[in-house]
């Protein structure tokens, strides 16, 4: 809204992604399952992805 020539500050939204294994907020690289909608792992849990998700049959894509 414009009031007397001043603008309200725009709010910025930050995407927050939680690891579906450890439930922590992911900082840095996000490993997204290419098969499942909205299944993401953090860098700590990703090395164990074959043990914790779909018996290792799903591929992951890395996002930053």
C-alpha positions in Angstrom: 0.0 0.0 0.0 1.2 3.5 -0.8 0.6 6.0 2.0 1.9 9.6 1.6 4.5 8.4 -0.9 6.0 5.7 1.3 5.8 2.0 0.6 5.4 -0.8 3.1 8.5 -3.0 3.2 8.0 -6.1 1.0 8.1 -9.3 2.9 10.5 -12.0 1.6 9.6 -15.6 2.0 12.3 -18.2 2.5 11.7 -21.8 1.5 12.3 -24.0 4.5 12.8 -27.7 3.7 12.9 -30.4 6.3 14.6 -33.7 6.0 12.1 -36.5 5.8 14.4 -38.8 7.7 15.9 -36.8 10.6 13.3 -33.9 10.5 16.0 -31.2 10.7 15.8 -28.1 8.5 18.1 -28.7 5.5 20.9 -26.1 5.1 22.8 -26.3 1.9 22.3 -29.3 -0.5 18.9 -30.9 -0.7 18.5 -34.4 -2.1 15.1 -34.8 -3.7 13.6 -38.1 -4.6 12.8 -38.2 -8.3 9.9 -40.6 -7.8 8.1 -39.4 -4.7 6.5 -36.1 -4.4 8.0 -34.0 -1.6 10.5 -36.5 -0.2 13.8 -34.8 0.6 16.9 -35.8 2.5 19.8 -33.7 4.0 23.4 -34.3 3.3 23.8 -36.3 6.5 21.0 -38.7 5.8 21.5 -39.0 2.0 24.4 -41.5 2.2 21.9 -43.9 3.9 19.1 -43.3 1.4 19.1 -46.9 0.2 18.5 -48.0 3.8 15.8 -45.4 4.7 13.8 -44.9 1.5 12.3 -47.3 -1.0 14.9 -50.0 -0.4 17.3 -48.0 -2.6 15.2 -48.3 -5.7 14.6 -44.5 -6.1 17.0 -42.0 -7.6 17.7 -38.6 -6.1 18.4 -35.2 -7.6 20.6 -32.7 -5.7 19.4 -29.1 -5.3 21.1 -26.2 -3.6 
